[in-house]
Amino acid sequence: MTCCVEVRPRWAFALPLRNGLDGLTRVRGGVLERLLHAGEEPVLVRVAQPARDRVVFAARAENADAEQWGIERMRIALGVDQDLRAFHERFRFDPLIGRAVRSNPALRAPGRPDPFEALIWAICEQLIEFERAAGIQRRLVARLGRRCQLTGMRDAPTADVLARQAPALLASFDLSPGRAAAVVRAAREVAAGRVDLHDPDHERGWRRLRAIRGIGNWTVQMLALTGQGRLDQLPAADVGFLKLVGRLRTGNPYARATEAEVVEQFAPYEPWAGLAGVYALHSHGKKLAPAR
């Protein structure tokens, strides 16, 4: 079966046509492809943008419900349905991000179709350079991810699978022992249902996650921003923000702000602090980086 849905974005949108460094997305002939799983059923979702005001989603699976689910998850991940008019009208002349807001109205916060994937990937990205983290993610996908023979693609590992792993195995993928243990503990919380990442009451799950050794504010805020669509959540301990705000406050290109100072700097952008942060880094040629 194949299900197709045409979407008219509510705000300027540009399909990000790039292969994922973690190996989960690929681009072929101007079409973005991603393998997902609705339960145990593989769903291949393909996304194209034939015109500025048209985005086409096509999904192939064994049943129509799985296809609709896959399309919905990718719509959320890409942010195609976000109406950002109020943000742009309010901040288009802002001294820090106004120029970037005007020049790139289609910019979105990076998103993932599964909040658990966003959580685990954030743990992998702690304290190391992005390219090294992507290598760890590729090894996780290759060893523990779900594969679809028909497409040759893989999906990220599930919470059930990661919950059963020994931290030593994950450490063999270049994760530090502490982060390997945090991945397993977080997976066990999700697999057991003690943390529901799809619960609209996000704060409840965040509290349980923060109780896990090795999971702090940055990791939870990255989960919120990239996996739960929370544009109000700013990963304030991100090294890019610490450097940017340090330079803004002191004029010293080598200065670093504190996490509290970053939060204070972006407080005027609520309830879009996370999106404002993406624009601030974009305007300075940077992207979200691991916390330090």
C-alpha positions in Angstrom: 0.0 0.0 0.0 1.0 3.6 -0.5 -0.5 6.7 1.2 0.1 10.2 -0.2 -0.7 13.5 1.6 -0.1 16.9 0.2 0.6 19.6 2.8 0.4 23.4 2.3 2.8 24.8 5.0 1.3 27.4 7.2 4.6 29.3 7.2 7.6 29.4 4.9 9.2 26.0 4.7 12.2 24.5 3.0 12.7 20.7 3.0 16.2 19.9 4.4 17.6 17.7 1.6 20.7 16.2 3.3 21.7 12.8 4.3 21.7 12.2 8.1 25.2 11.7 9.6 23.6 9.1 11.8 22.6 7.1 8.7 18.9 7.2 9.4 17.8 9.6 6.6 18.9 9.6 2.9 18.2 11.8 0.0 17.5 10.4 -3.5 16.5 12.6 -6.5 15.4 15.5 -4.3 13.3 13.2 -2.1 14.0 12.8 1.7 13.5 9.2 2.9 13.3 7.8 6.4 12.4 4.3 7.7 10.2 4.3 10.8 8.4 1.5 12.7 4.8 1.6 13.9 5.2 -1.1 16.5 6.9 -3.9 14.6 5.7 -2.8 11.2 8.2 -1.0 9.0 7.0 2.2 7.4 9.0 4.0 4.6 8.2 7.7 4.5 9.3 9.8 1.5 9.0 13.6 1.4 9.4 15.9 -1.5 8.8 19.7 -2.0 7.8 20.2 -5.7 6.9 23.9 -5.0 7.5 26.4 -2.2 3.9 26.1 -1.0 3.5 22.3 -1.5 5.1 19.4 0.5 4.2 15.9 -0.5 4.5 13.0 2.0 4.2 9.4 0.8 4.3 6.3 3.1 4.5 2.6 2.3 3.5 0.0 4.8 1.3 -3.1 5.2 -1.7 -1.2 6.5 -3.1 2.3 6.1 -3.0 3.2 9.8 0.8 2.6 9.9 1.2 4.8 6.8 -0.8 7.6 8.3 1.2 7.3 11.6 4.5 7.5 9.7 3.4 10.6 7.8 2.3 12.3 11.0 5.6 11.6 12.7 7.6 13.0 9.8 5.4 16.1 9.6 6.1 16.7 13.3 9.9 16.1 12.9 10.2 18.5 10.0 7.9 21.1 11.6 6.0 21.6 8.3 2.8 22.4 10.1 4.3 25.0 12.5 2.8 28.5 12.1 5.7 30.8 13.1 4.1 34.1 11.9 3.8 35.5 15.5 7.5 34.7 16.2 8.7 36.4 12.9 6.5 39.5 13.3 7.7 40.0 16.9 11.5 39.4 16.3 12.1 40.3 12.6 13.9 43.5 13.7 15.5 42.1 16.9 19.1 43.3 17.3 20.4 39.8 17.9 18.4 37.6 15.5 16.4 40.0 13.3 18.7 39.8 10.3 18.6 35.9 10.3 14.9 35.9 10.9 14.3 38.1 7.8 16.8 36.3 5.6 15.8 32.7 6.5 12.1 32.6 7.5 12.0 28.8 6.7 14.5 27.9 9.4 13.2 25.3 11.9 14.6 23.8 15.1 16.1 20.3 14.2 13.5 17.6 14.9 13.3 13.8 15.1 10.2 11.7 14.5 10.6 9.7 17.8 11.2 11.4 21.2 13.1 8.4 22.5 15.5 8.6 19.5 16.0 12.3 20.4 16.7 11.4 24.0 19.3 8.7 23.2 21.0 10.8 20.6 21.3 13.7 23.0 23.0 11.4 25.5 25.4 10.3 22.8 26.2 13.9 22.0 27.2 14.9 25.5 30.7 16.3 25.9 32.1 15.3 22.5 32.3 16.7 19.0 29.3 16.2 16.8 31.1 14.1 14.2 32.3 11.6 16.8 28.8 11.4 18.3 27.4 10.7 14.8 29.8 7.8 14.5 28.5 6.4 17.8 25.0 6.7 16.6 25.8 4.9 13.3 27.3 2.0 15.3 24.2 1.8 17.5 22.0 1.8 14.4 24.1 -0.8 12.6 24.3 -3.2 15.6 20.9 -2.7 17.3 18.7 -0.8 14.9 15.8 -2.3 13.0 16.4 -3.1 9.3 14.0 -3.3 6.4 15.3 -5.7 3.7 13.2 -4.1 1.0 14.6 -0.6 1.4 18.0 -1.4 2.7 17.5 1.2 5.4 17.6 1.0 9.2 15.7 2.6 12.0 17.0 3.6 15.4 17.0 1.1 18.3 13.9 0.8 20.4 13.8 1.3 24.2 13.1 -2.4 24.7 16.2 -3.4 22.8 18.5 -0.9 24.5 17.1 -1.7 27.9 18.4 -5.3 27.5 21.9 -4.3 26.6 25.0 -4.4 28.9 26.5 -1.0 29.2 29.9 -2.5 28.2 28.5 -3.3 24.8 27.4 0.3 24.3 30.8 1.5 25.6 32.4 -0.6 22.9 30.8 1.8 20.4 32.9 4.7 21.8 30.4 5.8 24.5 31.9 6.6 27.8 31.0 4.1 30.5 28.9 6.7 32.3 26.9 7.6 29.2 26.5 4.0 28.2 25.0 3.4 31.6 22.7 6.4 31.2 21.4 5.1 27.9 20.5 1.8 29.4 18.8 3.3 32.5 16.9 5.8 30.3 15.8 3.0 28.0 14.6 0.9 31.0 12.5 3.8 32.3 10.9 4.2 28.9 10.5 0.5 28.2 8.8 -0.1 31.6 6.4 2.8 31.0 7.7 4.8 34.0 8.6 7.6 31.5 6.1 8.3 28.7 7.8 10.6 26.3 4.5 11.1 24.4 2.6 12.3 27.5 1.6 15.9 27.0 2.7 16.5 30.7 6.3 16.6 29.6 7.5 17.8 33.0 6.6 14.5 34.7 8.9 12.5 32.4 11.7 15.1 32.6 11.8 14.9 36.4 12.3 11.1 36.2 15.0 11.4 33.5 16.9 14.1 35.5 17.1 11.6 38.4 19.3 9.3 36.2 23.0 9.9 36.7 24.4 11.4 33.6 21.2 13.1 32.4 21.0 16.8 33.2 19.3 20.0 31.9 21.1 20.0 28.5 20.0 16.5 27.6 16.4 17.0 28.7 16.2 20.3 26.9 17.5 18.7 23.7 14.9 16.0 24.0 12.2 18.7 24.4 13.4 20.8 21.5 14.2 18.1 19.0 11.9 15.3 20.0 8.8 16.9 21.6 8.4 20.1 19.6 9.0 22.4 22.6 10.2 25.6 21.0 10.3 27.2 24.4 13.1 24.9 25.6 16.6 26.3 25.2 19.6 24.0 25.8 21.3 26.7 27.7 24.4 24.7 28.6 25.2 24.2 24.9 28.8 25.3 24.3 27.6 27.5 21.3 25.4 29.5 23.6 28.0 29.8 26.4 30.5 31.2 23.9 27.9 33.5 22.1 26.5 35.0 25.3 29.9 35.3 26.8 31.1 37.4 23.8 27.9 39.5 23.8 28.2 40.3 27.4 31.9 41.1 27.6 33.1 41.8 24.1 35.8 39.2 24.7 35.8 36.6 21.9 37.1 34.0 24.4 34.7 34.6 27.2 32.1 32.0 28.3 28.9 32.8 30.0 27.2 30.7 32.7 24.2 28.6 32.0 22.1 31.1 34.1 23.4 34.0 32.0 22.3 32.2 28.8 18.8 31.7 30.2 18.7 35.3 31.2 19.8 36.4 27.7 17.1 34.5 25.9 14.3 35.1 28.4 12.8 37.9 26.3 12.2 35.5 23.5 9.7 33.3 25.4 7.7 31.3 24.5 10.1 30.7 21.6 13.5 30.7 23.4 14.6 27.4 21.7 13.8 28.7 18.2 15.4 32.0 19.0 18.5 30.1 20.1 18.6 28.2 16.7 18.4 31.6 14.9 21.1 33.1 17.1 23.5 30.3 16.4 22.6 30.3 12.7 23.3 34.0 12.4 26.8 33.4 13.8 27.5 30.4 11.5 27.1 27.8 14.3 24.8 25.0 15.3 23.8 23.2 18.5 26.8 21.5 20.0 27.3 19.3 23.0 27.2 20.8 26.5 30.5 21.2 28.2 
